[in-house]
Amino acid sequence: MKNKSLVSISDYSREEILRILELAAEFEQQPRQDLLKGKVVASLFFEPSTRTRLSFESAIQQLGGSVIGFASADTSSVRKGESLKDTILTVSNYSDLIVMRHPVDGSARYASEVSPVPIVNAGDGANQHPTQCLLDLYSIKKTQGRLEGLDVAFVGDLKYGRTVHSLVIALTQFNARFHLVSPPELKLPSAVKRYIKEAKLEYYQYTDLNEVIPNCDILYMTRIQRERFPDPLDYEKVKNSYNLNNQMLANSRPNLKVLHPLPRVNEINVDVDSNPKAYYFEQALNGVYVRQAIVASILGLK
């Protein structure tokens, strides 16, 4: 994996995914090391972020590395009209690796093609979010003791949800059964569903959240993303489609864990937070260890 960009989760084989999860477990035991001493990682966020940006920065700093970059395109030369290519070529002069979030689908792939240093995709539009996917897999394995043969329910914005797209693709390598819960307007795109079909795995589609809760090991909630809708009226029609509350979990499996890539809006009631089945804040912490594993492996330090 040394010097290999991470643009799509499909860039990593099953063995490489498992290796990252193994490294993450090591970093969880000892997150503070000097592995990245003398290394500089550029953090280029053209789109808002809290957990992804800060967990990457925490991961790098705990390993002794330095972080440069920006948290908003408004504070960069993009505002002056600089192209993505020119930004990447310039920043690559100052860094050993670039972590990038961008609102345009495919931007990370383009950046990886022009950059002389590895690119890590921290989310490109409604396309993919492979580092979130890896921390999701780590969270699933940690809570379930396995990745193989699980019933995983995805709820909410399956059309524009890049975290959903990446995780569905990854779980096809682990024989998951997919339970897809969404309004008709926000169904999983056929391009992503193709991975399930090619793997000859089972998937079921629902509009009613209550129908799926008793039958899953992982309940992966997502927010309806206002910023992805071309027409605000379309967002208004579906924005309150799902709201998970504590009572709804009463008949769920004992091993169920509720995941969410965050931020949440109103799709998980705060009364779920105190339920032992709620795992989304621990999930966010796991992002530090997984991102340490990703950076260390790409830079050839582990």
N, C-alpha and C positions, 0 to 999 in steps of 0.2 A: 504493500500500500504506500510505500515511500514515494513522495513527490506526486502522488496521484490525486487529482481533484475529486471532490465529492459533490456532484451536481444533482444526480438522481439516486435514489436508493437502489435502483436497478444497476448502478455502477458497481455495487458490491455484491459479491457472491454470498451464498449462505455461510460459507466458511469464514469469509471476511466479516460478516455481520457478527457471528458468534465470537470471533476474535476481539472485536471492539467491545462486546458485552463482557468478555472475560477481563479485558484491560480495565474497563470501568469499575468492575468489582475490586480490582487491585487498588485503583485510585480512591475508591470509597474508604478503604482501610487506611490509606496514607495519602490524603489529597495534597499535602504540602511537601513539595520536593523542589530541587533546583534543576530539573530536567531542561527547562527552557531558558536558562541563564544565557544572556547574550542574543537571544532570539527576539525578533520583532514581528508581531502579528497586526495587520491592518484590519480594522473593523469599520466597514463601509455600509452604513444603514441609510438607504435612500427612502426608507419607509419606517413608520414608527415601530418600536419594539421596547419591551421591558425585560421579560424573562430571557429571550434568546440573546440579546445584546449583553445584558448584565451577567448572565451565567457564563457566556464565553469570556468576558473580561475577568470574572472571578476565577475561572478555570486557568486562564493564562497567567494571571498574577500569582496565584497560589503555587504555580510551577516555576516561578522566578522569571517569567518572560515580561516583555513590555508590550503595551497596546497603544497604537495610534489610530486616528481615523475621525469619523464624524457620526453623529446620531441623527442628523437630518440633512437632506440634500440642500436645504436652504442655507446651510452654513458652509457649503462647499462651492467650488467653481462651476458646478452643474448649473447653479443659478445664473451664471454668466453665459451659459450656452455650451459648456464643455461637453464633448461626447463621452459616452461610456468607455469607448476604446481608449481615449486619451487619458481619462481618469485612471483606468486600470494600468496602463503602461507607465504612467507617472508614479502611482503608488507602489507598484511592484519594485521600483528602484529603492524604496525605503523599507521594504518588509520581506520576510521569509515566507509569508502565507497571507492570503486575503480572505477574510470572512465577509460575505456580501449579502445584503437583503435588497431586493429591487422590486418595484411594482409590476414589471413587465414579464409575462411568461417567456421563458427561454433566455432571459438575460444572463443567467448564471452559466448556461452552456456557452453562450457567445463569449462571456468573459474568460472562461477556461480555455477557449480556442485562441485568444489573443494574448493571454497573460503568460509571462515567463516563470511565474511562481504559482503554486497550487491555489485553486479557488475552492472555498467551502461555501456551498449554497445555504444561506440562512433564510431561505424563502424567496421564491420568484413568482410574484403575482398569485394566480390561483392554480399554479402548476404543482410544485413540490416543495417539501420541507424535510429533507433527509435527516438532518441532525435531530429534529424533533421526533422523527420516526424511530431513530435509534434509542433515544431516551424513553420513548413509549415502549419499545420492545424490552428494554432493560427493566422498566417498571412492571411490565406484564410477567416477565420471567421471575422477577424478585417476589412478586405477590402470589404467583400461581405455582412456582417451582418448576415450570416447564413452558415451552412455547408451542409444542406440538398438540394439534388436535383440539384447540380451544374453540368455544362458541363466543364470537366477538360481535357485539352490536355497535354499530355506528349510527349516531343520532344527530339530526339537524341539517346543516348545510353540507350535503355530500357533493354538490355540483361545484361549488367554488372552494371547498375546504381542502387546501393543499396538504394539511397534516393527515387528513383522511386518505387522500390519494396515495401518499407515500406509504402509510401504514398498511393499507389494503395490499399494495404491491408486495411489500415485504412479507406479510403473513401468508401469501400464497406459497411461500417456500417452507411453511411450517404446517401445512394441511389444516388451516383454520376453516370453520364454518362461519359464513358471513351473514349477519342479520342487519339489513339496511333500512333504517327508519328515517323517512323524510317526507316533506310535502311533495306532491307530484312534480312541482316546478324545480325541485332541488335534488332530483335523483342523481345517483352516482353516474358520471359520464361513461359512455360506452367504451371509450379508450381505456379507462381504468378497469371496467368490468371485464374487458377482454382478458386481462391477466388471470382473473378467477376462472373464466371459461377455458382458457388454454391449459390451466393446471387441473382441469376437470374436478373442481371443488364445488361444494354446495353453497348457494346463496339464496336468501329469501328477502323479499321486499315488503315493507309495511308502511302504513301512515300512522298507526296507533302505537305510541310508546309503551303503554301498559301491556300490550300483547307480547312484547319481547322480553320484558324484565325477568320473568321467572325462568327463562331458558338460556341465559347467557352467563359466561364467566367474567367477561369484561364488558362494561357499559361505557362506551366512549362518546361522551357528550361534546357537542360543538355549538358555538354561537352562530346565529344567522348574521352574516357579515354585510353590514350596510354598505361598506366601501367597495364591495365587489359588484353591486347591482348597477347596471347601466341606467335603469329607470327607477327612481326613488319610490314610485307607486308600487312597483313589483315587490320591493322590500317591505312596504307597509302591509301588504297582503299576508306575508308569511312570518313576520318578525316575532310573533308570539306563539309560534306553532307548538313548542314544547317547553314544559316547565317541570323538572323533576323535583319532587318533594320527598321528605323522609318517609311518609306513610306508604308511598309507592314502592318502597324497597322491602316492605314487610314480608312478602312471599318470594323474595329472591334467593338464589343459591347461597349457602353459607360462605363460599369462597369468593363471591362477587366483589369486584372492586370497580369503583366509579372513577374513570379518568376524564380529564379535560385538558386540552393544550393551553387553555387560558389566553386572554382574559374572558371571563364570563360576563354576561349581561343579566339576563333573567331566566336562563335555561336551567340553572340549578339553584333551588331555593337555599338560603343560608341555613335552614334547619337541617340540611344534609351534612353540613360541615362537621358536626359532632358525631356523626354515624361512623363506626369503625370501617365501614365499607367505602367511605370517601377517601380517595388517595391523591387528589390532584395537587395538593401543596407539596407532598412528598415527591410526587412525580416531577415537579419543577426543580426540586433540589437535586434529583437524579441527573438533571441536565448538566450540572457542573462536572460530575464524574465522567459522564459519557463524552462531553466535549473535551475534557482533558485527554481521554483515550483517543479521540479523533485527531486532535492536533498532534499529540505525541507520535501516533502511528504515521501520519502523513509526513511529518518532519524526520521520520526514521529514528526516533529516539526510544521507541519501544517495539 
